[in-house]
Amino acid sequence: MPSQKALVRRPSPRLAEGIVTHIEREPVDAGLALAQWEAYTEALRAHGWETLEVEPADDCPDSVFVEDTVVAFRNVALITRPGAESRRAETAGVEEAVARLGCSVNWVWEPGTLDGGDILKIGDTVYVGRGGRTNAAGVQQLRAVFEPLGARVVAVPVSKVLHLKSAVTALPDGTVIGHEPLVDNPSLFPRFLPVPEESGAHVVLLGGGKLLMAASAPKTAELFADLGYEPVPVDISEFEKLEGCVTCLSVRLRELYR
């Protein structure tokens, strides 16, 4: 069984110029961001993930948020067409990386737009956020690629945050978690657990009940520990200033090897 793989991309020296849409811009410390990124990737490796570095895209300030450039289901990779035109140059390096892994590669075409941060996979259900970065044509193209593979694609509205996964992610048992004021319609999910902090809505499932999450959500970490999970906190403060979270800094590819 091949090891679990995660695509990551080193922060651009221009990171501080990244797009901000729903929060006030704050100064970003590029040196601290690089140290935080290195600690994040080390946390993945420490929990059994092989990190694969995508070719840097130094002219693209947001390129560290590699999750937005590709969506994977089974052995198929769908190269996105980011909703922000300035981010579309980010996809070429990611396409090369997934092709080297032997994925079947598909693409989102104009007029479709789709950001990977708008995709939440729970088993064979693929939730796709329809919001500022992903349009109706992008949702239709996602359905056309993944439904023949057995996916059930469910579109949900996103209006209060940048991406669907800025509002919600899911625990290992499939329970969707989110900070309720930022979730358009929690009742769209079969099981929803509100969390007390905005940054607590984002977890990466490391395996074995371990949850990679932001250090800025200690109350949520206590909640998860009380539920029998093991929080693995990482400081991503510089990326949070750009609406980033733990999920968007990597593309986890465990599903390619099922």
N, C-alpha and C positions, 0 to 999 in steps of 0.2 A: 504494500500500500504506500504510494508516494506520500511524502510529508505534506502537511498543510502549507500552502504558499500564500504570501501576501505581497502584492505589488505596492511599492512605496516610491516617492520621488522627493529628492532633496529640495529644500526651499530655495526659491529664486533669491538672488541678492536684492531684487526689487519687490520683495514680499510686502513691504510697507505700503506699496501702491495698489494693493489688492482692492477689489470691489467691496464696498459696504452699502447695503441697501436698507436694512431694518434697524440699525443701531447707529449711534453717533461714532464718528471716526476718532480713534485714539492713536497716539504714537506707538509704533511697533518697533521693538528692539530686535533687529535681525540676528545679532549674535546670540541673544537668549533664545530666540526662536529655533535656531539651528541646534543648540544644546537640548532644547525640549524635544525636537524632532528625533535626535539621536537617542534620547532616553525612551521615547515612544517606540522606536523600532527595536530597541534592546528589550523592552518589555514583551513585545511580540515574540522575539527569538527565545526569551527565557521561558516562554510557555508553549514551546514546541512548534512555532511557526518559522518557516524559512522565508526570509525577506528577499525579494528580488527588486533591485533598484532600476526603475525606468530611467532612460536617458534624461538628464536634467533639461529643463526648458527655461533657461535663465531670463529670456526676454518676456516670459509670461508670469506676471506677479502672483497669480493664483494657482500656479501649476502644482504646488505641494498638495493641493486638495484633489488628489489623483482619482478618488472615487467617482468624481463627476464625469470622467471620460469614458467609462466602460461599465456595462452591466453583464454579468455572467449568469447563465442558467444551464445546469448540466454541463455539456461540453461546448456550449455555444457562447461566444462573446459578442455582444452588440456594442459597437463603437458609437458613442453618442454624438449628437450635434448640439453642443452647449447653447443654452438660451442667451448667454452673453457672448456677443460676436467676438469680443476681445479674447475669449478663451478657446476659440476653435482650433488654434494652432497647437493646443496641448495634446490633441488626440493622436497625432502621427506616431510619436514615440511609444505610446501605450499600445497602439495597433501592432507595432513591431514586437513588443514584449509578449502580448498574448499569442501572436502567431508563432513565436518561438516555442511557446508551451504546447503547441499542437492543437489549439482551439480552432473550431470552425468560426470564422469571422463574418459578421454581418454589420451593416451600417445603417444609421438613421440618415435619411436624405431630406433635402429641402422640399417642402416648407416645414418639415418636422423639426422640433427642438426637444431635446431630452437631456436632463442632467442626472447622473447616477445617484446624486444625493436625494433625488425624488423617488428612489426605489427602496422598498422594504420587503424582503423575502421572508416568509414564514412557512416552512415546508414548501409545498408546491403552489402556495398562494403568493402572488406578486402584487403588492400594493404599489400604485404609482400616483404620486402627487401631481395634480393638475394645478399649476400656479404660475408664478412669474417666470420661471425658467423652462418649464415643460408645457408644450401646447397640445391641443387636441390631436393634431397630426402625428406628433411624437408618440402619444398614447396609442394611437391606431397602429403605428409601425411596430411598437413594442409587442402589442397583441399578435400581430401577424407573424413575428419571429418566434415568440415563446409559447403561444397557445398550442401549436402543433406538437410541441415537446412535452405537453402535459401540464403546463402552467395554467393557473386560474388568475387572470389579470383583473384587478379591482382598482378602478380609478377613484381617488378621493380628493376633495378640494383642499387647497393650501392657500391661505390668504394672509396669515399672521406672521409667517416666518419665511426664510429664504427657500428652504426645501422641506419635503415631507419629513426627512430624518433630522431636520432641525427641531421638529416638534415631537416625534415619536421614534422609538426603536422597540425591540422585543426581548423579553427574557427567554432563557432556554426552553421553558415550557410553552412558549408561544404567546404568553400574556404581553399585550402591547403596553408600553409605559410612556407617559408623557406628562409635561407640566400643563395642567388643564387649561389655564388662560391662553395658551398658544396653540391649542388643538381645535381645529374648526368643528369637528363633530366626532367626539369620542365614541358615540353609539354605533359608528360604522364598523367598529372592531368587536369581534365576539367577546373578548375579555380585555378590559382596560383597567390599568392601575395608575392612579395619579401619583406623581412624585412631588416632593416639596420644593425642589429647586429646578430652575430652567436647564442648567447644564447636567442635571441628573437624568434627563430624558434620553441620554445617549450612552449606549453600552456596546462594546464589541465582545462577542462571545468567544472566549479563548479556549473553551472546552473544560470539562470537569467541574462545571459550576462556577468557573472563574469569570469575572466580568471586568474588562478593561473600561475604566471610566475616568472622567475629569476629577482632579483633586479639588476643584471648586464646588463640589457637591457632597460635603461630608454628611449632611442629614440623610440624603438619599442613600449614601453608602451604608449608613446604619440600618436603614429600612431593608436594603437588600441582604445584609448580613443576618438580620432577624428572620428573613425568609429562607435562610440556609445557603445563600450564595457567598462567594468570596470576592469582595471588591478588590481590584488591582488599580489603585489610583495613579494617574500620571498628571503632571502639571503641563497644561497646554494653554496657558494664559495668553501668550502672544497670538495664537491662532484663534482663540475666542474673540479677540478684538476685531477679527475679520469674519466673524460669524462661522468660524470653523469649530469642529468637534472631533471626538475620537474616531468616529466612523469615517469621516471624509479624508483622513490622512492615509488610508490604505484601501486596497481592494482585496478582500479575502476570497480565495479561490478554492475553498474546500469542496464546493459543489461540483467542480469540474471533474472530480475523481470518484464520484459516487458510483 
